[in-house]
Amino acid sequence: MAKVLPLTGGPALADAATTFLNRRDLDADTLRSYRQTLTCLRTELGDGALLTDLTAEQTTAVFTAAWGNAAARTWNRHRSALRSFTTWATARWSMTDLTALVERRRENSDGTKVIDRHLIEALWQRRDLPLRDKTLFRLLYESAARSVEVLGLDVGDLLLEAKRGRVRRKGGTTDWILWQSGTARLLPRLLAGRTRGPVFLTDRRPGPARTPAGADLCPVTGRARLSYERAEYLFKQATKTIDPTGAGYTLHQLRHSRLTHLGEDGWSSSTLMTLSGHRNLRTLGIYVQSSAEAVAAALAEHDPGRRRH
């Protein structure tokens, strides 16, 4: 797509985007999502494009090229980011609604996204998974924590003997996540004596043009904190062979599956809320419905025609 040249007055897109992203009211997860959207706009429309000269036709063209074939949820996430940016910008400058032609897409609910227990167990038994990946996946499952919370862990946040770590929950609340012996056996091997820096690191050191913030850089290895996007990709690749669709599972499905499995095992809602960091029973409810496999097993157990020994 050709770069758009600035025409008349108003702030440059790059300057406006930078100011928008530097606000203190954005949590890490939201900031990462917004940055992805705005980086794409800046790449396609040009950093020097004047914000007040941009049109809804231009942003629609960018969306179609970048995310036209993406899942509805991905499209809507980027649309939401652009709406937030536009709302913020129009309160300061006279400009067009850049989302006017970017229509929200219908998201179909997926009732099959719980990963079977035996598939989870098979994942833990794989010897070809790198130690970092296996530790991350197991910690995410056992703790039922959000991916951004686990990826944000620093070594100093861990209490290894107590099997817990300090995280910042959604909304900014400081809390503990808990894990079990599977994760407890892996973490010391992963850290290899490190006492500082992020827990989960990239495979290589970042290049000069991509040096992260100091808090996201390990002072021992020089490697950076593992990003959500990379972790999501690694999990999808690791689970392609066990996913019936062949597309691989998402990190969020580990959290969903863990809460569903524990709910099937009889855990109370209050205990699940403490584990997962939920603050509302209504939002927890979608995670703790019994899976199709559990219902099938219960039906088989109580089937009048079942042969009993």
PEBELFEN-V161787 format. One record per residue. N is the residue number from 1. RES is the residue in three letters. SS is DSSP state (H for helix, E for strand, C for the rest). PSI is psi in radians with two decimals (999 if undefined). OMEGA is omega in whole degrees, -180 to 180 (999 if undefined). Layout:
n->N res->RES ss->SS psi->PSI omega->OMEGA
n->N res->RES ss->SS psi->PSI omega->OMEGA
This chain:
n->1 res->MET ss->C psi->2.36 omega->-179
n->2 res->ALA ss->C psi->2.55 omega->178
n->3 res->LYS ss->C psi->2.53 omega->179
n->4 res->VAL ss->C psi->2.19 omega->-179
n->5 res->LEU ss->C psi->2.51 omega->178
n->6 res->PRO ss->C psi->2.52 omega->-178
n->7 res->LEU ss->C psi->-1.25 omega->-176
n->8 res->THR ss->C psi->2.61 omega->172
n->9 res->GLY ss->C psi->2.94 omega->176
n->10 res->GLY ss->C psi->2.89 omega->-178
n->11 res->PRO ss->C psi->2.67 omega->175
n->12 res->ALA ss->E psi->2.62 omega->-180
n->13 res->LEU ss->H psi->-0.74 omega->-179
n->14 res->ALA ss->H psi->-0.76 omega->-179
n->15 res->ASP ss->H psi->-0.75 omega->-180
n->16 res->ALA ss->H psi->-0.74 omega->-180
n->17 res->ALA ss->H psi->-0.72 omega->180
n->18 res->THR ss->H psi->-0.77 omega->179
n->19 res->THR ss->H psi->-0.73 omega->179
n->20 res->PHE ss->H psi->-0.76 omega->-177
n->21 res->LEU ss->H psi->-0.31 omega->-179
n->22 res->ASN ss->C psi->0.07 omega->179
n->23 res->ARG ss->C psi->2.57 omega->-177
n->24 res->ARG ss->C psi->-0.17 omega->-176
n->25 res->ASP ss->C psi->0.10 omega->-180
n->26 res->LEU ss->C psi->2.18 omega->176
n->27 res->ASP ss->C psi->2.98 omega->-172
n->28 res->ALA ss->H psi->-0.71 omega->-178
n->29 res->ASP ss->H psi->-0.80 omega->179
n->30 res->THR ss->H psi->-0.73 omega->-180
n->31 res->LEU ss->H psi->-0.74 omega->180
n->32 res->ARG ss->H psi->-0.74 omega->-179
n->33 res->SER ss->H psi->-0.80 omega->180
n->34 res->TYR ss->H psi->-0.69 omega->-178
n->35 res->ARG ss->H psi->-0.66 omega->178
n->36 res->GLN ss->H psi->-0.82 omega->-178
n->37 res->THR ss->H psi->-0.85 omega->-176
n->38 res->LEU ss->H psi->-0.55 omega->176
n->39 res->THR ss->H psi->-0.71 omega->177
n->40 res->CYS ss->H psi->-0.77 omega->178
n->41 res->LEU ss->H psi->-0.76 omega->-179
n->42 res->ARG ss->H psi->-0.66 omega->180
n->43 res->THR ss->H psi->-0.76 omega->-175
n->44 res->GLU ss->H psi->-0.64 omega->-176
n->45 res->LEU ss->H psi->-0.30 omega->179
n->46 res->GLY ss->C psi->2.33 omega->180
n->47 res->ASP ss->C psi->-0.54 omega->-177
n->48 res->GLY ss->C psi->-0.04 omega->179
n->49 res->ALA ss->C psi->2.32 omega->-179
n->50 res->LEU ss->E psi->2.24 omega->-175
n->51 res->LEU ss->H psi->-0.73 omega->-176
n->52 res->THR ss->H psi->-0.15 omega->178
n->53 res->ASP ss->H psi->-0.16 omega->-178
n->54 res->LEU ss->C psi->2.64 omega->-179
n->55 res->THR ss->C psi->2.82 omega->178
n->56 res->ALA ss->H psi->-0.53 omega->178
n->57 res->GLU ss->H psi->-0.69 omega->-180
n->58 res->GLN ss->H psi->-0.83 omega->-179
n->59 res->THR ss->H psi->-0.57 omega->176
n->60 res->THR ss->H psi->-0.69 omega->178
n->61 res->ALA ss->H psi->-0.69 omega->178
n->62 res->VAL ss->H psi->-0.80 omega->-180
n->63 res->PHE ss->H psi->-0.76 omega->-179
n->64 res->THR ss->H psi->-0.73 omega->-179
n->65 res->ALA ss->H psi->-0.71 omega->-174
n->66 res->ALA ss->H psi->-0.72 omega->-171
n->67 res->TRP ss->H psi->0.28 omega->-179
n->68 res->GLY ss->C psi->-0.57 omega->-179
n->69 res->ASN ss->C psi->0.13 omega->-179
n->70 res->ALA ss->C psi->2.93 omega->177
n->71 res->ALA ss->C psi->2.69 omega->-179
n->72 res->ALA ss->H psi->-0.65 omega->-179
n->73 res->ARG ss->H psi->-0.70 omega->179
n->74 res->THR ss->H psi->-0.81 omega->178
n->75 res->TRP ss->H psi->-0.85 omega->-177
n->76 res->ASN ss->H psi->-0.57 omega->178
n->77 res->ARG ss->H psi->-0.78 omega->179
n->78 res->HIS ss->H psi->-0.63 omega->177
n->79 res->ARG ss->H psi->-0.74 omega->179
n->80 res->SER ss->H psi->-0.70 omega->178
n->81 res->ALA ss->H psi->-0.75 omega->180
n->82 res->LEU ss->H psi->-0.65 omega->178
n->83 res->ARG ss->H psi->-0.74 omega->179
n->84 res->SER ss->H psi->-0.73 omega->179
n->85 res->PHE ss->H psi->-0.77 omega->-179
n->86 res->THR ss->H psi->-0.75 omega->178
n->87 res->THR ss->H psi->-0.76 omega->178
n->88 res->TRP ss->H psi->-0.76 omega->-176
n->89 res->ALA ss->H psi->-0.69 omega->-178
n->90 res->THR ss->H psi->-0.32 omega->176
n->91 res->ALA ss->C psi->-0.18 omega->-177
n->92 res->ARG ss->C psi->-0.55 omega->-178
n->93 res->TRP ss->C psi->2.73 omega->178
n->94 res->SER ss->C psi->1.96 omega->-175
n->95 res->MET ss->C psi->2.94 omega->-179
n->96 res->THR ss->C psi->2.61 omega->172
n->97 res->ASP ss->C psi->1.87 omega->-174
n->98 res->LEU ss->C psi->-0.18 omega->180
n->99 res->THR ss->C psi->0.11 omega->-173
n->100 res->ALA ss->C psi->-0.59 omega->-177
n->101 res->LEU ss->C psi->0.03 omega->179
n->102 res->VAL ss->C psi->1.66 omega->-174
n->103 res->GLU ss->C psi->2.49 omega->177
n->104 res->ARG ss->C psi->2.43 omega->-180
n->105 res->ARG ss->C psi->2.58 omega->180
n->106 res->ARG ss->C psi->2.27 omega->179
n->107 res->GLU ss->C psi->2.13 omega->178
n->108 res->ASN ss->C psi->2.26 omega->179
n->109 res->SER ss->C psi->2.55 omega->-178
n->110 res->ASP ss->C psi->1.90 omega->-179
n->111 res->GLY ss->C psi->0.08 omega->-177
n->112 res->THR ss->C psi->0.34 omega->-172
n->113 res->LYS ss->C psi->0.00 omega->174
n->114 res->VAL ss->C psi->2.27 omega->180
n->115 res->ILE ss->C psi->2.26 omega->-179
n->116 res->ASP ss->C psi->2.57 omega->-179
n->117 res->ARG ss->H psi->-0.71 omega->-177
n->118 res->HIS ss->H psi->-0.47 omega->176
n->119 res->LEU ss->H psi->-0.67 omega->176
n->120 res->ILE ss->H psi->-0.81 omega->-179
n->121 res->GLU ss->H psi->-0.66 omega->178
n->122 res->ALA ss->H psi->-0.60 omega->178
n->123 res->LEU ss->H psi->-0.73 omega->-179
n->124 res->TRP ss->H psi->-0.48 omega->-177
n->125 res->GLN ss->H psi->-0.16 omega->-178
n->126 res->ARG ss->C psi->2.27 omega->-179
n->127 res->ARG ss->C psi->-0.14 omega->-179
n->128 res->ASP ss->C psi->-0.12 omega->179
n->129 res->LEU ss->C psi->2.34 omega->176
n->130 res->PRO ss->C psi->2.62 omega->-177
n->131 res->LEU ss->H psi->-0.74 omega->-180
n->132 res->ARG ss->H psi->-0.81 omega->-177
n->133 res->ASP ss->H psi->-0.78 omega->-180
n->134 res->LYS ss->H psi->-0.69 omega->179
n->135 res->THR ss->H psi->-0.77 omega->180
n->136 res->LEU ss->H psi->-0.86 omega->-177
n->137 res->PHE ss->H psi->-0.72 omega->-178
n->138 res->ARG ss->H psi->-0.70 omega->178
n->139 res->LEU ss->H psi->-0.73 omega->178
n->140 res->LEU ss->H psi->-0.74 omega->-178
n->141 res->TYR ss->H psi->-0.88 omega->-175
n->142 res->GLU ss->H psi->-0.62 omega->-178
n->143 res->SER ss->H psi->-0.31 omega->-175
n->144 res->ALA ss->C psi->0.49 omega->-179
n->145 res->ALA ss->C psi->2.83 omega->175
n->146 res->ARG ss->C psi->2.58 omega->-177
n->147 res->SER ss->H psi->-0.73 omega->-177
n->148 res->VAL ss->H psi->-0.52 omega->179
n->149 res->GLU ss->H psi->-0.77 omega->-179
n->150 res->VAL ss->H psi->-0.75 omega->180
n->151 res->LEU ss->H psi->-0.39 omega->179
n->152 res->GLY ss->C psi->-0.03 omega->-179
n->153 res->LEU ss->C psi->2.40 omega->169
n->154 res->ASP ss->E psi->2.77 omega->-178
n->155 res->VAL ss->H psi->-0.66 omega->-180
n->156 res->GLY ss->H psi->-0.22 omega->179
n->157 res->ASP ss->H psi->-0.21 omega->-172
n->158 res->LEU ss->E psi->2.40 omega->167
n->159 res->LEU ss->E psi->1.55 omega->-170
n->160 res->LEU ss->C psi->-0.75 omega->-178
n->161 res->GLU ss->C psi->-0.54 omega->180
n->162 res->ALA ss->C psi->-0.06 omega->-180
n->163 res->LYS ss->C psi->0.92 omega->178
n->164 res->ARG ss->E psi->2.82 omega->178
n->165 res->GLY ss->E psi->2.58 omega->-179
n->166 res->ARG ss->E psi->2.21 omega->-179
n->167 res->VAL ss->E psi->2.90 omega->172
n->168 res->ARG ss->E psi->1.98 omega->-177
n->169 res->ARG ss->C psi->2.99 omega->174
n->170 res->LYS ss->C psi->2.24 omega->-176
n->171 res->GLY ss->C psi->-0.11 omega->174
n->172 res->GLY ss->C psi->0.01 omega->-179
n->173 res->THR ss->C psi->2.35 omega->175
n->174 res->THR ss->E psi->2.33 omega->-174
n->175 res->ASP ss->E psi->3.03 omega->177
n->176 res->TRP ss->E psi->2.45 omega->166
n->177 res->ILE ss->E psi->2.62 omega->-175
n->178 res->LEU ss->E psi->2.63 omega->177
n->179 res->TRP ss->C psi->3.11 omega->-175
n->180 res->GLN ss->C psi->-2.98 omega->-172
n->181 res->SER ss->H psi->-0.51 omega->179
n->182 res->GLY ss->H psi->-0.86 omega->177
n->183 res->THR ss->H psi->-0.67 omega->-177
n->184 res->ALA ss->H psi->-0.56 omega->178
n->185 res->ARG ss->H psi->-0.51 omega->-175
n->186 res->LEU ss->H psi->-0.64 omega->-173
n->187 res->LEU ss->H psi->-0.84 omega->180
n->188 res->PRO ss->H psi->-0.63 omega->177
n->189 res->ARG ss->H psi->-0.68 omega->180
n->190 res->LEU ss->H psi->-0.76 omega->-177
n->191 res->LEU ss->H psi->-0.58 omega->177
n->192 res->ALA ss->C psi->0.73 omega->176
n->193 res->GLY ss->C psi->-0.09 omega->179
n->194 res->ARG ss->C psi->2.45 omega->179
n->195 res->THR ss->C psi->-0.04 omega->-179
n->196 res->ARG ss->C psi->2.90 omega->175
n->197 res->GLY ss->C psi->3.04 omega->179
n->198 res->PRO ss->E psi->2.61 omega->178
n->199 res->VAL ss->C psi->-0.84 omega->-176
n->200 res->PHE ss->C psi->2.12 omega->-172
n->201 res->LEU ss->E psi->2.79 omega->174
n->202 res->THR ss->E psi->2.89 omega->180
n->203 res->ASP ss->E psi->-0.55 omega->-175
n->204 res->ARG ss->E psi->2.83 omega->175
n->205 res->ARG ss->E psi->2.52 omega->179
n->206 res->PRO ss->C psi->2.61 omega->177
n->207 res->GLY ss->C psi->2.92 omega->-179
n->208 res->PRO ss->H psi->-0.57 omega->-178
n->209 res->ALA ss->H psi->-0.17 omega->-177
n->210 res->ARG ss->H psi->0.56 omega->179
n->211 res->THR ss->C psi->2.11 omega->-178
n->212 res->PRO ss->C psi->3.07 omega->175
n->213 res->ALA ss->C psi->2.70 omega->-177
n->214 res->GLY ss->H psi->-0.64 omega->-179
n->215 res->ALA ss->H psi->-0.33 omega->-179
n->216 res->ASP ss->H psi->0.28 omega->-179
n->217 res->LEU ss->E psi->2.29 omega->180
n->218 res->CYS ss->C psi->2.12 omega->-179
n->219 res->PRO ss->C psi->-0.25 omega->-178
n->220 res->VAL ss->C psi->-0.84 omega->-175
n->221 res->THR ss->C psi->-0.34 omega->-176
n->222 res->GLY ss->C psi->0.07 omega->180
n->223 res->ARG ss->E psi->2.79 omega->-173
n->224 res->ALA ss->E psi->2.90 omega->176
n->225 res->ARG ss->E psi->2.40 omega->178
n->226 res->LEU ss->C psi->2.31 omega->-178
n->227 res->SER ss->C psi->2.77 omega->177
n->228 res->TYR ss->H psi->-0.75 omega->-177
n->229 res->GLU ss->H psi->-0.75 omega->180
n->230 res->ARG ss->H psi->-0.73 omega->179
n->231 res->ALA ss->H psi->-0.71 omega->178
n->232 res->GLU ss->H psi->-0.75 omega->179
n->233 res->TYR ss->H psi->-0.78 omega->-178
n->234 res->LEU ss->H psi->-0.70 omega->-179
n->235 res->PHE ss->H psi->-0.69 omega->178
n->236 res->LYS ss->H psi->-0.72 omega->179
n->237 res->GLN ss->H psi->-0.69 omega->-177
n->238 res->ALA ss->H psi->-0.41 omega->-175
n->239 res->THR ss->H psi->0.11 omega->180
n->240 res->LYS ss->C psi->-0.64 omega->-176
n->241 res->THR ss->C psi->-0.32 omega->-180
n->242 res->ILE ss->C psi->-0.08 omega->178
n->243 res->ASP ss->C psi->2.14 omega->-179
n->244 res->PRO ss->C psi->-0.50 omega->-180
n->245 res->THR ss->C psi->-0.28 omega->-178
n->246 res->GLY ss->C psi->0.03 omega->-178
n->247 res->ALA ss->C psi->-0.30 omega->-176
n->248 res->GLY ss->C psi->2.70 omega->-179
n->249 res->TYR ss->C psi->2.89 omega->179
n->250 res->THR ss->C psi->2.80 omega->178
n->251 res->LEU ss->H psi->-0.63 omega->-179
n->252 res->HIS ss->H psi->-0.51 omega->-180
n->253 res->GLN ss->H psi->-0.42 omega->174
n->254 res->LEU ss->H psi->-0.80 omega->178
n->255 res->ARG ss->H psi->-0.82 omega->180
n->256 res->HIS ss->H psi->-0.80 omega->-177
n->257 res->SER ss->H psi->-0.74 omega->-179
n->258 res->ARG ss->H psi->-0.82 omega->-179
n->259 res->LEU ss->H psi->-0.66 omega->177
n->260 res->THR ss->H psi->-0.79 omega->-179
n->261 res->HIS ss->H psi->-0.75 omega->-180
n->262 res->LEU ss->H psi->-0.63 omega->176
n->263 res->GLY ss->H psi->-0.70 omega->178
n->264 res->GLU ss->H psi->-0.49 omega->180
n->265 res->ASP ss->C psi->0.01 omega->175
n->266 res->GLY ss->C psi->0.19 omega->177
n->267 res->TRP ss->C psi->2.47 omega->179
n->268 res->SER ss->C psi->2.76 omega->179
n->269 res->SER ss->H psi->-0.68 omega->-179
n->270 res->SER ss->H psi->-0.67 omega->179
n->271 res->THR ss->H psi->-0.72 omega->178
n->272 res->LEU ss->H psi->-0.66 omega->179
n->273 res->MET ss->H psi->-0.71 omega->179
n->274 res->THR ss->H psi->-0.74 omega->-180
n->275 res->LEU ss->H psi->-0.81 omega->-171
n->276 res->SER ss->H psi->-0.28 omega->-178
n->277 res->GLY ss->C psi->0.18 omega->176
n->278 res->HIS ss->C psi->2.59 omega->179
n->279 res->ARG ss->C psi->0.02 omega->-175
n->280 res->ASN ss->C psi->2.25 omega->180
n->281 res->LEU ss->H psi->-0.57 omega->-178
n->282 res->ARG ss->H psi->-0.76 omega->-179
n->283 res->THR ss->H psi->-0.46 omega->177
n->284 res->LEU ss->H psi->-0.54 omega->-171
n->285 res->GLY ss->H psi->-0.62 omega->-177
n->286 res->ILE ss->C psi->-0.28 omega->-177
n->287 res->TYR ss->C psi->-0.31 omega->-170
n->288 res->VAL ss->C psi->0.36 omega->173
n->289 res->GLN ss->C psi->2.46 omega->-178
n->290 res->SER ss->C psi->2.48 omega->179
n->291 res->SER ss->C psi->2.88 omega->179
n->292 res->ALA ss->H psi->-0.63 omega->-180
n->293 res->GLU ss->H psi->-0.71 omega->-180
n->294 res->ALA ss->H psi->-0.72 omega->178
n->295 res->VAL ss->H psi->-0.74 omega->179
n->296 res->ALA ss->H psi->-0.73 omega->179
n->297 res->ALA ss->H psi->-0.71 omega->180
n->298 res->ALA ss->H psi->-0.70 omega->178
n->299 res->LEU ss->H psi->-0.74 omega->180
n->300 res->ALA ss->H psi->-0.69 omega->-179
n->301 res->GLU ss->H psi->-0.61 omega->-176
n->302 res->HIS ss->C psi->0.27 omega->179
n->303 res->ASP ss->C psi->2.14 omega->-179
n->304 res->PRO ss->C psi->-0.45 omega->-178
n->305 res->GLY ss->C psi->0.07 omega->-177
n->306 res->ARG ss->C psi->2.34 omega->177
n->307 res->ARG ss->C psi->2.25 omega->-179
n->308 res->ARG ss->C psi->2.50 omega->-177
n->309 res->HIS ss->C psi->999 omega->999
